[in-house]
Amino acid sequence: MTARIFAYIVYKDGVADDTAAEMLAAAKMIDPAALPTAIVTGSGSGLDAVCDALRNSYSEIWKVSNEALGYPNAELVRKALVAILPAASVVLLPHSHFGIDLGPGLSVKMNSASASDVVAIDGVEGNFLKVVRQEFGGQLSTHVRCDISNGAVISLRPGAFKAGAIDHANGMIVDKSPAVGALSTRRRYIKTIAAEAGDVDISKEAVLVSIGRGIQEQDNVAIAQELADTMGASLSCSRPVVDAKWLPKSRQVGSSGQTVKPKVYIACGISGSFQHLAGIKGNPFIVAINKNPKAPIFQVADVGIVDDVLEFLPELTNKIRETKK
């Protein structure tokens, strides 16, 4: 493969998102000999900090500093990338709200192939990149061949690619800001409204017992709460539980809820949609309990248990109590 691979890095407060390491792992699946280049846009000290940190894992970091990019605006970032990317580049993005906004238009501007929400990569065959996507809520895997002779924009599902050991590359930072020039757009950032704090900050908890649609009704939430109390964990949930008003919004994990980084995550009756998995960072040890053996959550779980959570959770709680005694 001769195409050059780039990874667009998302960051906050000078700290790169976990997807930075995941994209590095995905690049190796595309081409084991690849030395992918990181692209970071923004302004100020946060931009400098994340570029410097990425030198430990990426051999080359392209920095684009522009006051207009102080808040990530996909329309402006797209213009910046088109100005600096070589022809026939393969660009990796996280399949987040921002990546969904950025990716399709970027592939049009580059006149290249596009594949979104990719969960696995099967390598390259000639001019074709073979990737795997999920359809129908993860019930079906679709194997796709992308013609990358003119490049490609590939968005990767966060958490689908396990980051490997970091290779201390002592990477070089290259300032590409002059090549971008002035940027303007009709879309503008106004302000950020912080969510109200909940009774428990699940983003800081080391162990989470998380419930989904499989808990069936509000009275059954107590079963999971009892397990969490016995373990010394906190209770979290997926969006359907919040929509049903069984738990407050502050307990929701996912792209429209909280981002969590626990050491252990116990998913009870959660199917594992990408919107939910997008909120789980830091490669925790995931235990999935679901009566549907084809639930997507099993594809990312370290331990999978096919059982009814309403029957399994009380037994698990009792076993933990016995062990403590």
LINHUGI-V116297 format. One record per residue. N is the residue number from 1. SS is DSSP state (H for helix, E for strand, L for the rest). D_FIRST is the distance of its C-alpha to the first C-alpha in Angstrom with 2 decimals. Layout:
# LINHUGI-V116297
n->[N & N]
ss->[SS & SS]
d_first->[D_FIRST & D_FIRST]
This chain:
# LINHUGI-V116297
n->[1 & 2 & 3 & 4 & 5 & 6 & 7 & 8 & 9 & 10 & 11 & 12 & 13 & 14 & 15 & 16 & 17 & 18 & 19 & 20 & 21 & 22 & 23 & 24 & 25 & 26 & 27 & 28 & 29 & 30 & 31 & 32 & 33 & 34 & 35 & 36 & 37 & 38 & 39 & 40 & 41 & 42 & 43 & 44 & 45 & 46 & 47 & 48 & 49 & 50 & 51 & 52 & 53 & 54 & 55 & 56 & 57 & 58 & 59 & 60 & 61 & 62 & 63 & 64 & 65 & 66 & 67 & 68 & 69 & 70 & 71 & 72 & 73 & 74 & 75 & 76 & 77 & 78 & 79 & 80 & 81 & 82 & 83 & 84 & 85 & 86 & 87 & 88 & 89 & 90 & 91 & 92 & 93 & 94 & 95 & 96 & 97 & 98 & 99 & 100 & 101 & 102 & 103 & 104 & 105 & 106 & 107 & 108 & 109 & 110 & 111 & 112 & 113 & 114 & 115 & 116 & 117 & 118 & 119 & 120 & 121 & 122 & 123 & 124 & 125 & 126 & 127 & 128 & 129 & 130 & 131 & 132 & 133 & 134 & 135 & 136 & 137 & 138 & 139 & 140 & 141 & 142 & 143 & 144 & 145 & 146 & 147 & 148 & 149 & 150 & 151 & 152 & 153 & 154 & 155 & 156 & 157 & 158 & 159 & 160 & 161 & 162 & 163 & 164 & 165 & 166 & 167 & 168 & 169 & 170 & 171 & 172 & 173 & 174 & 175 & 176 & 177 & 178 & 179 & 180 & 181 & 182 & 183 & 184 & 185 & 186 & 187 & 188 & 189 & 190 & 191 & 192 & 193 & 194 & 195 & 196 & 197 & 198 & 199 & 200 & 201 & 202 & 203 & 204 & 205 & 206 & 207 & 208 & 209 & 210 & 211 & 212 & 213 & 214 & 215 & 216 & 217 & 218 & 219 & 220 & 221 & 222 & 223 & 224 & 225 & 226 & 227 & 228 & 229 & 230 & 231 & 232 & 233 & 234 & 235 & 236 & 237 & 238 & 239 & 240 & 241 & 242 & 243 & 244 & 245 & 246 & 247 & 248 & 249 & 250 & 251 & 252 & 253 & 254 & 255 & 256 & 257 & 258 & 259 & 260 & 261 & 262 & 263 & 264 & 265 & 266 & 267 & 268 & 269 & 270 & 271 & 272 & 273 & 274 & 275 & 276 & 277 & 278 & 279 & 280 & 281 & 282 & 283 & 284 & 285 & 286 & 287 & 288 & 289 & 290 & 291 & 292 & 293 & 294 & 295 & 296 & 297 & 298 & 299 & 300 & 301 & 302 & 303 & 304 & 305 & 306 & 307 & 308 & 309 & 310 & 311 & 312 & 313 & 314 & 315 & 316 & 317 & 318 & 319 & 320 & 321 & 322 & 323 & 324 & 325]
ss->[L & L & L & L & E & E & E & E & L & L & E & E & L & L & E & E & L & L & H & H & H & H & H & H & H & H & H & H & H & H & L & L & L & L & L & L & E & E & E & E & E & E & L & L & H & H & H & H & H & H & H & H & H & H & L & L & L & L & L & E & E & E & E & E & E & L & H & H & H & L & L & L & L & H & H & H & H & H & H & H & H & H & H & H & L & L & L & L & L & E & E & E & E & E & L & L & H & H & H & H & H & H & H & H & H & H & H & H & H & H & L & L & E & E & E & E & E & E & E & E & E & E & E & E & E & L & L & E & E & E & E & E & E & E & E & H & H & H & L & E & E & E & E & E & E & E & E & L & L & L & L & E & E & E & E & E & L & L & L & L & L & L & L & L & L & L & L & L & L & L & L & E & E & E & E & L & H & H & H & H & L & L & L & L & L & L & L & L & L & L & L & L & L & L & L & L & L & L & L & L & L & H & H & H & L & L & E & E & E & E & E & L & H & H & H & L & L & H & H & H & H & H & H & H & H & H & H & H & H & H & H & L & L & E & E & E & E & L & H & H & H & H & H & L & L & L & L & L & H & H & H & E & E & L & L & L & L & E & L & E & L & L & L & E & E & E & E & E & L & L & L & L & L & H & H & H & H & L & L & E & L & L & L & L & E & E & E & E & E & L & L & L & L & L & L & H & H & H & H & L & L & L & E & E & E & L & L & L & H & H & H & H & H & H & H & H & H & H & H & H & H & H & H & H & L]
d_first->[0.00 & 3.81 & 5.91 & 8.54 & 10.13 & 13.92 & 16.69 & 20.06 & 22.78 & 26.07 & 29.07 & 32.86 & 35.45 & 33.00 & 31.38 & 27.79 & 27.54 & 26.42 & 23.35 & 21.97 & 21.49 & 20.39 & 17.48 & 16.45 & 16.58 & 14.65 & 11.72 & 11.73 & 11.76 & 8.58 & 6.85 & 9.87 & 9.20 & 8.85 & 12.05 & 12.71 & 15.45 & 18.58 & 20.58 & 24.29 & 26.96 & 30.72 & 33.69 & 36.10 & 36.22 & 34.15 & 31.10 & 31.66 & 32.19 & 29.01 & 26.90 & 28.69 & 28.21 & 24.44 & 24.31 & 24.76 & 21.44 & 19.08 & 18.37 & 18.89 & 21.01 & 21.61 & 25.24 & 26.88 & 30.64 & 32.84 & 36.13 & 35.22 & 32.41 & 34.89 & 34.81 & 31.41 & 31.76 & 28.77 & 29.95 & 30.02 & 26.79 & 25.04 & 26.57 & 25.56 & 21.85 & 21.80 & 23.46 & 20.96 & 17.45 & 15.34 & 14.37 & 11.41 & 11.32 & 10.80 & 14.27 & 15.75 & 19.53 & 22.29 & 23.98 & 27.31 & 29.94 & 28.33 & 24.77 & 26.27 & 28.02 & 25.13 & 22.11 & 23.26 & 24.68 & 21.69 & 19.43 & 22.25 & 22.48 & 18.76 & 18.95 & 15.98 & 15.73 & 17.64 & 18.13 & 20.97 & 22.49 & 19.58 & 20.95 & 18.21 & 14.50 & 13.79 & 10.04 & 7.48 & 8.96 & 7.86 & 7.97 & 9.81 & 9.80 & 12.88 & 15.39 & 19.10 & 21.93 & 25.66 & 28.43 & 32.24 & 32.54 & 30.13 & 31.97 & 29.10 & 25.36 & 23.24 & 19.87 & 17.85 & 14.90 & 13.56 & 12.25 & 9.85 & 9.90 & 12.51 & 11.25 & 13.02 & 15.83 & 16.06 & 19.38 & 19.79 & 23.20 & 24.84 & 25.63 & 23.26 & 20.82 & 22.75 & 22.21 & 21.89 & 23.61 & 23.18 & 21.75 & 24.05 & 21.64 & 24.42 & 22.20 & 23.10 & 24.49 & 23.87 & 26.43 & 25.03 & 28.38 & 29.68 & 26.83 & 27.80 & 31.51 & 34.12 & 33.34 & 35.71 & 35.84 & 38.51 & 37.53 & 39.04 & 39.40 & 43.02 & 43.39 & 42.28 & 44.76 & 44.57 & 45.25 & 48.60 & 48.70 & 49.48 & 51.77 & 48.88 & 45.72 & 43.21 & 40.42 & 42.14 & 43.00 & 41.63 & 42.34 & 42.26 & 43.67 & 42.21 & 43.68 & 42.56 & 43.99 & 44.80 & 47.72 & 49.44 & 52.29 & 53.50 & 55.99 & 53.23 & 51.55 & 54.22 & 52.77 & 49.48 & 51.44 & 53.49 & 50.41 & 49.07 & 52.50 & 52.74 & 49.38 & 50.04 & 47.13 & 46.95 & 46.61 & 43.83 & 42.74 & 40.42 & 41.28 & 43.51 & 45.90 & 46.28 & 46.69 & 49.47 & 51.02 & 51.19 & 49.56 & 49.21 & 46.09 & 45.78 & 44.88 & 41.92 & 38.39 & 35.51 & 33.95 & 37.45 & 39.21 & 38.81 & 35.78 & 36.68 & 35.50 & 37.72 & 37.40 & 38.41 & 38.04 & 40.08 & 39.19 & 42.23 & 42.04 & 38.92 & 36.42 & 33.48 & 32.40 & 29.54 & 32.24 & 34.03 & 31.12 & 30.01 & 33.23 & 32.58 & 30.89 & 30.75 & 29.67 & 33.27 & 34.50 & 34.78 & 37.48 & 37.46 & 40.62 & 40.55 & 42.40 & 39.49 & 37.18 & 34.38 & 34.57 & 31.18 & 32.59 & 32.31 & 28.49 & 28.63 & 31.96 & 32.56 & 35.76 & 36.47 & 40.06 & 40.96 & 44.46 & 46.65 & 46.62 & 50.32 & 51.16 & 48.63 & 49.09 & 52.84 & 52.29 & 49.62 & 51.98 & 54.80 & 52.74 & 51.76 & 55.42 & 56.44 & 53.94 & 55.27 & 58.80]
